[in-house]
Amino acid sequence: MLKITGYADRVSAMPGDAIRFMINCEYPHYQASVVRVVQGDTAPEAPPVKLVPVPSAIDGRHPGRPQVIHAGSFARIDGDIFAGSRSFSLQAMIMPTTPLKGRQAIISKWDETAGRGIAMVVADDGSVGIEISDGKTSKALSLGKPMLAKHWYFAAVTYDAASGEASVHQEPQHQFPTIDDSGSASAVLPADIAWENSAPLLFAASWGGEDAGRSVGRALYNGKIDRPRISNASLLLTDLQVLRGDRWPERLAGTLVGAWDFSRDIPGIRIDDVSGRERHGVIINMPTRGVTGHNFTGEDGLCWKNCPEQWSAIHFHDDDIYDAGWQADFALTIPEGMKSGIYAVRIEAEGEEQFVTFVVRPARGKPTSKLAFLFPLATYMAYANEHFGTNDGLVELHLNRALVLHPHQQFLNEHREYGHSLYDLHSDGSGVYYSSRLRPVLNLRPKVEANHGAGPSHLWLFNADTHITSWLENFDQDYDVITDEDLHQEGYGLLSGYRTVVTATHPEYYSKEMWDGVQRFTHSGGRLIYLGGNGFYWRIAYHATQPGIIEVRRAEGGSRAWEPPTGEYYHSFTGEYGGLWRRQGNRSPNHLVGVGFTAQGFDQSSPYRRAPGADDPRAAFIMEGVDDEILGDFGLTGGGAAGMELDRHDVSIGSPPHSLVVASSGHHTEAHVFVVEDMLFNFMGATGDVCDKVRADLVFFETPNGGAVFSVGSIAYSGSLPWNNFDNNISRLTLNVLRRFMDPTPFPMPNA
């Protein structure tokens, strides 16, 4: 099992920038060094792994130390909000999603270390409960009627310090004839229990202290919380019910010490107190916002920006993680003159080797080459620490082969605190909307195999992308490396200094800023070589103030691992509609690159065959010296150039009418299946052995101002580039395209 993991506070850095590295190492010491990553495929059929040592200031021996991740989201409010009163009422609308998981704090001022405080909880029996303790004697009361998962309840608890009387209230929003989950319970506890403590008030957790400056939550709650209210008096049930709304009489306002409205600042991390006491708080570990509250009807639209009071809940998860918060072990300042490229810090100890990957980009506005490789960081983040092999019971049917669990996957299965990919489900079964790079990402490093990748290389994403970088370097082609996070932040300005941009194998996740930057580049004379499949597919959002985190809402269609409930189709970070780019007006992948996602299959790849477009004079430069009818009947990814995920040319979806289809693949295996977004209902004949839309198309077209686009429509394509020591028809064809695209001569637009 892994004993070394690590991450950096940034993935992209330019000369003069410092990158901090956070290392968890269970060995006493480790050796650190820097390498430039050229080729990370370890398969015997691939070119040798190429990690070029780069002398640096961090080289040498470092002390090891364990660092842990405290996963789980909650909200924190500091200060002594009760102002000396030992009587209280705690209440909220709640939608528990794992009510039978065990004790979970809903609202608490409870110090777990001292065992002292007060809390409204989901009790061990699955019902609402109250806990109160002075650190020596602990008292608890619960209703004893388990709540239903994923249903709304009014929950409240009270304690009268003068009499010792405590009460618990649990009311379902919807009652079912056969379910007894409603009622109240009361008991007389000791009077004037001295429960006060220095812990902050928390929603969805109880206080576990701090670790290296991080707030640590315990007794973590799964589910939604809406409109929490706290009073410094023991209120009657009728008064508690009045406080469920957004207005209350003055006689109750005087008892309120906090009333929080989660519909305010949905894109941010602040939670606002609307009681007038100004007891605002912050969320920890990025629970999900922009989610429907208990009063959601859908009658006022489906976007939270139009009627935010119906999106007044926050969905907390016991496995949320944003920033692992580890202490830095060392920092690397990128020296002037360091070559732009993909790099990694290599950590070695007692036979174990791990990597933390980063990119050195050129100084802003100062490209060092006319060619850029666009590092798909957003897509790497989307797949970060995926659990395909251990979460998906149908994975072997999906892959059409036996599953192999690699060491990092076994580690992630046992260490869920390392967080999820955007393909996973939280522990309560809800989809994962957010993914962060501020944690160890164990599948973003050299020498790692994947379940999805077909043989002999068995690669997916990062190391498959090094087939492209090794191909560029084999032909002595200089290039810069830039990330799509840079593209999101800088837009077209990042690309404007380049003549040609080359994508990776699977640039799937794109924000509006990224999409617009690429389109403006290709319409301003730039040339784009799209060397992948299923690209430009899902719309994402970046957080405006919290770095290194992205969001996806898989709304209305698409080949997807989960779908959000109605009312949660809009990104919380931006308010933008989520889902497929092809549903966002004239922004399908076909509009941008001439092809769009049409099928997927992960067993065997197929070759292309020349299409009529190959004989068009406009394509002569592509096929120069390539006389073969069959293209790419070989490769490191499934044994062919067309496979894994495929894109087809389709004018009806947005492919430019003047675009040329140079070659098309087929046929494919029955494990290659047609995408669901192109079907109104399921039908027979939608697999690769019989469906002509299950194919990849090689497409070329010119763009305004002398630009051009070349797309291959296949994730497996790059696996054919290194075959036979880079001497093959796929490599030759792609080199022809690259050389012409690097030629400054403008591409003339064809006659209408």
URFENHU-V417404 format. One record per residue. N is the residue number from 1. RES is the residue in one letter. SS is DSSP state (helix for helix, strand for strand, loop for the rest). PSI is psi in whole degrees, -180 to 180 (* if undefined). Layout:
n-><N & N>
res-><RES & RES>
ss-><SS & SS>
psi-><PSI & PSI>
This chain:
n-><1 & 2 & 3 & 4 & 5 & 6 & 7 & 8 & 9 & 10 & 11 & 12 & 13 & 14 & 15 & 16 & 17 & 18 & 19 & 20 & 21 & 22 & 23 & 24 & 25 & 26 & 27 & 28 & 29 & 30 & 31 & 32 & 33 & 34 & 35 & 36 & 37 & 38 & 39 & 40 & 41 & 42 & 43 & 44 & 45 & 46 & 47 & 48 & 49 & 50 & 51 & 52 & 53 & 54 & 55 & 56 & 57 & 58 & 59 & 60 & 61 & 62 & 63 & 64 & 65 & 66 & 67 & 68 & 69 & 70 & 71 & 72 & 73 & 74 & 75 & 76 & 77 & 78 & 79 & 80 & 81 & 82 & 83 & 84 & 85 & 86 & 87 & 88 & 89 & 90 & 91 & 92 & 93 & 94 & 95 & 96 & 97 & 98 & 99 & 100 & 101 & 102 & 103 & 104 & 105 & 106 & 107 & 108 & 109 & 110 & 111 & 112 & 113 & 114 & 115 & 116 & 117 & 118 & 119 & 120 & 121 & 122 & 123 & 124 & 125 & 126 & 127 & 128 & 129 & 130 & 131 & 132 & 133 & 134 & 135 & 136 & 137 & 138 & 139 & 140 & 141 & 142 & 143 & 144 & 145 & 146 & 147 & 148 & 149 & 150 & 151 & 152 & 153 & 154 & 155 & 156 & 157 & 158 & 159 & 160 & 161 & 162 & 163 & 164 & 165 & 166 & 167 & 168 & 169 & 170 & 171 & 172 & 173 & 174 & 175 & 176 & 177 & 178 & 179 & 180 & 181 & 182 & 183 & 184 & 185 & 186 & 187 & 188 & 189 & 190 & 191 & 192 & 193 & 194 & 195 & 196 & 197 & 198 & 199 & 200 & 201 & 202 & 203 & 204 & 205 & 206 & 207 & 208 & 209 & 210 & 211 & 212 & 213 & 214 & 215 & 216 & 217 & 218 & 219 & 220 & 221 & 222 & 223 & 224 & 225 & 226 & 227 & 228 & 229 & 230 & 231 & 232 & 233 & 234 & 235 & 236 & 237 & 238 & 239 & 240 & 241 & 242 & 243 & 244 & 245 & 246 & 247 & 248 & 249 & 250 & 251 & 252 & 253 & 254 & 255 & 256 & 257 & 258 & 259 & 260 & 261 & 262 & 263 & 264 & 265 & 266 & 267 & 268 & 269 & 270 & 271 & 272 & 273 & 274 & 275 & 276 & 277 & 278 & 279 & 280 & 281 & 282 & 283 & 284 & 285 & 286 & 287 & 288 & 289 & 290 & 291 & 292 & 293 & 294 & 295 & 296 & 297 & 298 & 299 & 300 & 301 & 302 & 303 & 304 & 305 & 306 & 307 & 308 & 309 & 310 & 311 & 312 & 313 & 314 & 315 & 316 & 317 & 318 & 319 & 320 & 321 & 322 & 323 & 324 & 325 & 326 & 327 & 328 & 329 & 330 & 331 & 332 & 333 & 334 & 335 & 336 & 337 & 338 & 339 & 340 & 341 & 342 & 343 & 344 & 345 & 346 & 347 & 348 & 349 & 350 & 351 & 352 & 353 & 354 & 355 & 356 & 357 & 358 & 359 & 360 & 361 & 362 & 363 & 364 & 365 & 366 & 367 & 368 & 369 & 370 & 371 & 372 & 373 & 374 & 375 & 376 & 377 & 378 & 379 & 380 & 381 & 382 & 383 & 384 & 385 & 386 & 387 & 388 & 389 & 390 & 391 & 392 & 393 & 394 & 395 & 396 & 397 & 398 & 399 & 400 & 401 & 402 & 403 & 404 & 405 & 406 & 407 & 408 & 409 & 410 & 411 & 412 & 413 & 414 & 415 & 416 & 417 & 418 & 419 & 420 & 421 & 422 & 423 & 424 & 425 & 426 & 427 & 428 & 429 & 430 & 431 & 432 & 433 & 434 & 435 & 436 & 437 & 438 & 439 & 440 & 441 & 442 & 443 & 444 & 445 & 446 & 447 & 448 & 449 & 450 & 451 & 452 & 453 & 454 & 455 & 456 & 457 & 458 & 459 & 460 & 461 & 462 & 463 & 464 & 465 & 466 & 467 & 468 & 469 & 470 & 471 & 472 & 473 & 474 & 475 & 476 & 477 & 478 & 479 & 480 & 481 & 482 & 483 & 484 & 485 & 486 & 487 & 488 & 489 & 490 & 491 & 492 & 493 & 494 & 495 & 496 & 497 & 498 & 499 & 500 & 501 & 502 & 503 & 504 & 505 & 506 & 507 & 508 & 509 & 510 & 511 & 512 & 513 & 514 & 515 & 516 & 517 & 518 & 519 & 520 & 521 & 522 & 523 & 524 & 525 & 526 & 527 & 528 & 529 & 530 & 531 & 532 & 533 & 534 & 535 & 536 & 537 & 538 & 539 & 540 & 541 & 542 & 543 & 544 & 545 & 546 & 547 & 548 & 549 & 550 & 551 & 552 & 553 & 554 & 555 & 556 & 557 & 558 & 559 & 560 & 561 & 562 & 563 & 564 & 565 & 566 & 567 & 568 & 569 & 570 & 571 & 572 & 573 & 574 & 575 & 576 & 577 & 578 & 579 & 580 & 581 & 582 & 583 & 584 & 585 & 586 & 587 & 588 & 589 & 590 & 591 & 592 & 593 & 594 & 595 & 596 & 597 & 598 & 599 & 600 & 601 & 602 & 603 & 604 & 605 & 606 & 607 & 608 & 609 & 610 & 611 & 612 & 613 & 614 & 615 & 616 & 617 & 618 & 619 & 620 & 621 & 622 & 623 & 624 & 625 & 626 & 627 & 628 & 629 & 630 & 631 & 632 & 633 & 634 & 635 & 636 & 637 & 638 & 639 & 640 & 641 & 642 & 643 & 644 & 645 & 646 & 647 & 648 & 649 & 650 & 651 & 652 & 653 & 654 & 655 & 656 & 657 & 658 & 659 & 660 & 661 & 662 & 663 & 664 & 665 & 666 & 667 & 668 & 669 & 670 & 671 & 672 & 673 & 674 & 675 & 676 & 677 & 678 & 679 & 680 & 681 & 682 & 683 & 684 & 685 & 686 & 687 & 688 & 689 & 690 & 691 & 692 & 693 & 694 & 695 & 696 & 697 & 698 & 699 & 700 & 701 & 702 & 703 & 704 & 705 & 706 & 707 & 708 & 709 & 710 & 711 & 712 & 713 & 714 & 715 & 716 & 717 & 718 & 719 & 720 & 721 & 722 & 723 & 724 & 725 & 726 & 727 & 728 & 729 & 730 & 731 & 732 & 733 & 734 & 735 & 736 & 737 & 738 & 739 & 740 & 741 & 742 & 743 & 744 & 745 & 746 & 747 & 748 & 749 & 750 & 751 & 752>
res-><M & L & K & I & T & G & Y & A & D & R & V & S & A & M & P & G & D & A & I & R & F & M & I & N & C & E & Y & P & H & Y & Q & A & S & V & V & R & V & V & Q & G & D & T & A & P & E & A & P & P & V & K & L & V & P & V & P & S & A & I & D & G & R & H & P & G & R & P & Q & V & I & H & A & G & S & F & A & R & I & D & G & D & I & F & A & G & S & R & S & F & S & L & Q & A & M & I & M & P & T & T & P & L & K & G & R & Q & A & I & I & S & K & W & D & E & T & A & G & R & G & I & A & M & V & V & A & D & D & G & S & V & G & I & E & I & S & D & G & K & T & S & K & A & L & S & L & G & K & P & M & L & A & K & H & W & Y & F & A & A & V & T & Y & D & A & A & S & G & E & A & S & V & H & Q & E & P & Q & H & Q & F & P & T & I & D & D & S & G & S & A & S & A & V & L & P & A & D & I & A & W & E & N & S & A & P & L & L & F & A & A & S & W & G & G & E & D & A & G & R & S & V & G & R & A & L & Y & N & G & K & I & D & R & P & R & I & S & N & A & S & L & L & L & T & D & L & Q & V & L & R & G & D & R & W & P & E & R & L & A & G & T & L & V & G & A & W & D & F & S & R & D & I & P & G & I & R & I & D & D & V & S & G & R & E & R & H & G & V & I & I & N & M & P & T & R & G & V & T & G & H & N & F & T & G & E & D & G & L & C & W & K & N & C & P & E & Q & W & S & A & I & H & F & H & D & D & D & I & Y & D & A & G & W & Q & A & D & F & A & L & T & I & P & E & G & M & K & S & G & I & Y & A & V & R & I & E & A & E & G & E & E & Q & F & V & T & F & V & V & R & P & A & R & G & K & P & T & S & K & L & A & F & L & F & P & L & A & T & Y & M & A & Y & A & N & E & H & F & G & T & N & D & G & L & V & E & L & H & L & N & R & A & L & V & L & H & P & H & Q & Q & F & L & N & E & H & R & E & Y & G & H & S & L & Y & D & L & H & S & D & G & S & G & V & Y & Y & S & S & R & L & R & P & V & L & N & L & R & P & K & V & E & A & N & H & G & A & G & P & S & H & L & W & L & F & N & A & D & T & H & I & T & S & W & L & E & N & F & D & Q & D & Y & D & V & I & T & D & E & D & L & H & Q & E & G & Y & G & L & L & S & G & Y & R & T & V & V & T & A & T & H & P & E & Y & Y & S & K & E & M & W & D & G & V & Q & R & F & T & H & S & G & G & R & L & I & Y & L & G & G & N & G & F & Y & W & R & I & A & Y & H & A & T & Q & P & G & I & I & E & V & R & R & A & E & G & G & S & R & A & W & E & P & P & T & G & E & Y & Y & H & S & F & T & G & E & Y & G & G & L & W & R & R & Q & G & N & R & S & P & N & H & L & V & G & V & G & F & T & A & Q & G & F & D & Q & S & S & P & Y & R & R & A & P & G & A & D & D & P & R & A & A & F & I & M & E & G & V & D & D & E & I & L & G & D & F & G & L & T & G & G & G & A & A & G & M & E & L & D & R & H & D & V & S & I & G & S & P & P & H & S & L & V & V & A & S & S & G & H & H & T & E & A & H & V & F & V & V & E & D & M & L & F & N & F & M & G & A & T & G & D & V & C & D & K & V & R & A & D & L & V & F & F & E & T & P & N & G & G & A & V & F & S & V & G & S & I & A & Y & S & G & S & L & P & W & N & N & F & D & N & N & I & S & R & L & T & L & N & V & L & R & R & F & M & D & P & T & P & F & P & M & P & N & A>
ss-><loop & loop & loop & strand & strand & strand & strand & strand & loop & loop & loop & strand & strand & strand & loop & loop & loop & strand & strand & strand & strand & strand & strand & strand & strand & loop & loop & loop & strand & strand & strand & strand & strand & strand & strand & strand & strand & strand & strand & loop & loop & loop & loop & loop & loop & loop & loop & loop & loop & strand & strand & strand & strand & strand & loop & loop & loop & loop & loop & strand & strand & strand & strand & loop & loop & loop & loop & loop & loop & loop & loop & loop & loop & strand & strand & strand & strand & loop & loop & loop & loop & loop & loop & loop & loop & loop & loop & strand & strand & strand & strand & strand & strand & strand & strand & strand & loop & loop & loop & loop & loop & loop & loop & strand & strand & strand & strand & strand & strand & strand & strand & loop & loop & loop & loop & strand & strand & strand & strand & strand & strand & strand & loop & loop & loop & loop & loop & strand & strand & strand & strand & strand & strand & strand & loop & loop & loop & strand & strand & strand & strand & strand & loop & loop & loop & loop & loop & loop & loop & loop & loop & loop & strand & strand & strand & strand & strand & strand & strand & loop & loop & loop & loop & loop & strand & strand & strand & strand & strand & strand & strand & strand & loop & loop & loop & loop & loop & loop & loop & loop & loop & loop & strand & strand & strand & strand & strand & strand & loop & loop & loop & loop & loop & loop & loop & loop & loop & loop & loop & loop & strand & strand & strand & loop & loop & strand & strand & strand & strand & strand & strand & loop & loop & strand & strand & strand & strand & strand & loop & loop & loop & loop & strand & strand & strand & strand & strand & strand & strand & strand & strand & loop & loop & loop & loop & loop & helix & helix & helix & helix & helix & helix & loop & loop & loop & loop & loop & loop & loop & helix & helix & helix & helix & loop & loop & strand & strand & strand & strand & strand & strand & loop & loop & loop & loop & loop & loop & loop & loop & strand & strand & strand & strand & loop & loop & loop & loop & loop & loop & loop & strand & strand & strand & strand & loop & loop & loop & strand & strand & strand & strand & loop & loop & loop & loop & loop & loop & loop & loop & loop & loop & loop & loop & loop & loop & loop & loop & helix & helix & helix & loop & loop & strand & strand & strand & strand & loop & loop & loop & loop & loop & loop & loop & loop & loop & loop & loop & loop & loop & strand & strand & strand & strand & loop & loop & loop & loop & loop & loop & loop & strand & strand & strand & strand & strand & strand & strand & strand & strand & loop & loop & strand & strand & strand & strand & strand & strand & strand & strand & strand & strand & loop & loop & loop & loop & loop & loop & loop & loop & loop & strand & strand & strand & strand & strand & loop & helix & helix & helix & helix & helix & helix & loop & loop & loop & loop & loop & helix & helix & helix & helix & loop & loop & loop & helix & helix & helix & helix & helix & loop & loop & loop & loop & loop & loop & loop & helix & helix & helix & helix & helix & helix & helix & helix & loop & helix & helix & helix & loop & loop & loop & loop & loop & loop & strand & loop & loop & loop & loop & loop & strand & loop & loop & strand & strand & strand & loop & loop & loop & loop & loop & loop & loop & loop & loop & loop & loop & loop & loop & loop & loop & loop & loop & loop & loop & strand & loop & loop & loop & loop & loop & helix & helix & helix & helix & helix & helix & helix & helix & helix & helix & helix & helix & helix & loop & loop & loop & loop & loop & strand & strand & strand & strand & helix & helix & helix & helix & helix & helix & helix & loop & helix & helix & helix & helix & loop & loop & loop & loop & strand & strand & strand & loop & loop & loop & loop & loop & loop & strand & strand & loop & helix & helix & helix & helix & helix & helix & helix & helix & helix & helix & helix & loop & loop & loop & loop & strand & strand & strand & strand & loop & loop & loop & loop & loop & loop & loop & strand & strand & strand & strand & strand & loop & loop & loop & loop & loop & loop & strand & strand & strand & strand & loop & loop & loop & loop & loop & loop & loop & loop & loop & loop & loop & loop & loop & loop & loop & loop & loop & strand & loop & loop & loop & loop & loop & loop & strand & loop & strand & strand & helix & helix & helix & loop & loop & loop & loop & loop & helix & helix & helix & helix & helix & loop & loop & strand & strand & strand & strand & strand & strand & strand & strand & strand & strand & strand & loop & strand & strand & strand & loop & helix & helix & helix & helix & loop & helix & helix & helix & helix & helix & helix & helix & loop & loop & loop & loop & loop & loop & strand & strand & loop & loop & loop & loop & loop & strand & loop & loop & loop & loop & strand & strand & strand & strand & strand & strand & strand & loop & loop & helix & helix & helix & loop & loop & loop & loop & loop & loop & strand & strand & strand & strand & strand & strand & loop & loop & loop & loop & loop & loop & loop & strand & strand & loop & helix & helix & helix & loop & loop & loop & loop & loop & loop & loop & loop & strand & loop & loop & loop & loop & loop & loop & loop & loop & loop & strand & strand & strand & strand & strand & strand & strand & helix & helix & helix & strand & strand & strand & strand & strand & loop & loop & strand & helix & helix & helix & helix & helix & helix & helix & loop & helix & helix & helix & helix & loop & loop & helix & helix & helix & helix & helix & helix & helix & helix & helix & helix & helix & helix & helix & helix & loop & loop & loop & loop & loop & loop & loop & loop & loop & loop>
psi-><149 & 135 & 2 & 129 & 162 & 169 & 172 & 158 & -10 & 153 & -31 & 130 & 148 & 167 & 133 & -20 & 148 & 136 & 128 & 138 & 131 & 119 & 130 & 119 & 120 & -3 & 158 & -35 & 162 & 159 & 132 & 142 & 166 & 136 & 151 & 127 & 117 & -45 & 118 & 9 & 124 & 0 & 140 & -29 & -14 & 162 & 157 & 145 & 135 & 101 & 107 & 117 & 138 & 110 & 138 & 169 & -17 & -2 & 138 & -166 & 135 & 148 & 138 & 154 & 144 & 141 & 140 & 158 & 131 & 94 & 165 & 131 & 154 & 177 & 148 & 134 & 122 & 162 & 160 & 89 & -18 & -12 & 45 & -8 & 135 & -9 & 150 & 161 & 131 & 134 & 158 & 161 & 132 & 150 & 87 & 141 & -15 & 64 & -22 & 14 & -20 & -175 & 128 & 129 & 129 & -56 & 129 & 145 & 77 & 128 & 110 & -35 & -45 & -15 & 40 & 138 & -161 & 153 & 143 & 127 & 162 & 113 & 172 & -27 & 3 & 6 & 172 & 140 & 166 & 142 & 139 & 135 & 144 & 10 & -16 & -44 & 126 & 135 & 144 & 150 & 133 & 164 & -33 & 11 & 106 & 141 & 155 & 140 & 140 & 30 & 150 & 142 & 147 & 126 & 135 & 149 & 149 & 157 & 128 & 110 & -29 & -43 & -19 & 3 & 131 & 151 & 155 & 135 & 136 & 115 & 118 & 145 & -35 & 127 & 142 & 140 & -34 & 3 & 123 & 92 & 25 & 147 & -176 & 155 & 149 & 159 & 156 & 115 & 173 & 143 & 152 & 46 & 129 & 76 & -4 & 146 & 175 & 4 & 148 & 162 & 134 & 146 & 134 & 13 & 168 & 159 & 124 & 11 & -160 & 149 & 111 & 39 & -2 & 140 & 135 & 123 & 147 & 170 & 52 & 140 & 139 & 124 & -175 & 148 & 135 & 133 & 57 & 142 & 143 & 133 & 153 & 35 & 157 & 112 & 155 & 158 & -39 & -37 & -39 & -40 & -34 & -38 & -7 & -25 & -168 & -2 & 151 & 155 & 160 & -34 & -28 & -29 & -32 & -23 & -19 & 131 & -5 & 138 & 115 & 136 & 103 & -5 & -10 & 142 & 46 & -39 & -12 & -165 & 5 & 147 & 134 & 132 & 123 & 16 & -12 & -4 & -8 & 34 & 69 & 160 & -173 & 155 & 149 & 135 & 25 & 65 & 165 & 125 & 178 & 33 & 154 & 143 & -174 & -20 & 15 & 132 & -27 & -6 & -15 & 26 & 172 & 7 & 130 & -22 & -25 & -30 & 67 & -24 & -16 & 0 & 48 & 25 & 162 & 135 & 112 & 148 & 144 & -4 & 15 & 145 & 131 & -73 & 120 & -25 & 22 & 156 & 144 & 138 & -33 & 167 & 148 & 120 & 123 & 118 & 153 & 139 & -3 & 128 & 134 & 136 & -175 & 131 & 169 & 145 & 123 & 129 & 124 & 135 & 126 & 46 & -8 & 141 & 127 & 163 & 148 & 115 & 143 & 172 & 137 & 116 & 164 & 164 & 148 & 126 & 9 & 66 & 148 & 0 & 165 & -2 & 135 & 138 & 123 & 103 & 117 & 67 & -38 & -41 & -40 & -40 & -37 & -36 & 7 & 123 & 38 & 151 & 36 & -43 & -19 & -14 & -33 & 109 & -16 & 14 & -37 & -33 & -38 & -43 & -18 & 37 & 169 & 148 & 139 & 124 & 122 & 162 & -41 & -30 & -38 & -41 & -47 & -32 & -33 & -17 & 74 & -16 & -14 & -3 & 178 & 168 & 173 & 5 & -6 & 170 & 146 & 171 & -20 & 6 & -2 & 153 & 150 & 113 & -27 & 146 & 137 & 150 & 0 & 56 & 161 & 127 & 103 & -11 & 13 & 71 & 158 & 158 & 24 & 130 & 169 & 159 & -42 & -30 & 133 & 160 & 165 & -13 & -31 & 52 & 155 & 128 & -115 & -55 & -27 & -34 & -23 & -12 & -33 & -47 & -37 & -34 & -44 & -44 & -28 & -34 & 22 & 35 & 115 & 147 & 152 & 159 & 127 & 154 & 158 & -15 & -39 & -42 & -40 & -42 & -33 & -15 & -147 & -31 & -32 & -35 & -17 & -24 & 0 & 149 & -39 & 140 & 132 & 130 & 173 & -170 & -19 & 64 & 73 & -35 & 121 & 134 & 167 & -42 & -38 & -47 & -48 & -36 & -43 & -44 & -44 & -37 & -49 & -23 & 3 & 21 & -2 & 159 & 133 & 129 & 109 & 100 & 46 & -164 & 162 & 48 & 160 & 43 & -60 & 137 & 136 & 169 & 145 & 149 & 140 & -31 & -21 & 113 & 153 & 26 & 139 & 163 & 143 & 140 & 110 & 73 & 139 & 77 & 174 & 156 & 105 & 152 & -20 & 168 & 144 & 156 & 161 & 134 & -4 & 39 & -12 & 136 & 136 & -29 & -33 & -18 & 5 & 147 & 134 & -172 & -154 & 143 & -29 & -13 & 9 & 56 & -146 & 60 & 26 & 158 & -34 & -40 & -40 & -44 & 6 & -12 & 160 & 160 & 131 & -24 & 161 & 149 & 141 & 24 & -62 & 146 & 160 & 166 & 169 & 162 & 143 & 141 & 169 & -30 & -21 & -23 & -2 & 136 & -30 & -23 & 7 & -38 & -29 & -44 & 8 & 123 & 6 & 99 & -3 & 145 & -40 & 128 & 123 & 43 & 46 & 166 & 162 & -12 & 88 & 7 & 12 & 172 & -17 & 111 & -177 & -79 & 135 & 146 & 140 & 156 & 132 & 106 & -31 & -18 & -5 & -4 & 132 & 135 & -27 & 1 & 147 & 132 & 109 & -34 & 155 & 149 & 167 & 165 & 169 & 170 & 166 & -11 & -10 & 118 & 145 & 144 & 148 & -26 & -14 & 8 & 133 & -24 & 159 & 147 & 158 & 154 & 28 & 24 & 165 & -20 & -13 & -15 & 121 & -10 & -6 & 90 & 162 & 139 & 133 & 122 & 141 & 140 & 154 & 152 & 165 & 153 & 30 & 10 & 180 & 160 & 136 & 126 & 142 & -20 & 29 & 131 & -34 & -13 & -46 & -25 & -14 & -19 & -45 & -4 & 140 & 45 & 42 & 12 & 92 & 171 & -27 & -45 & -43 & -46 & -45 & -37 & -38 & -46 & -46 & -45 & -40 & -38 & -28 & -13 & 125 & -11 & 125 & 149 & 123 & 141 & 137 & 155 & 146 & *>
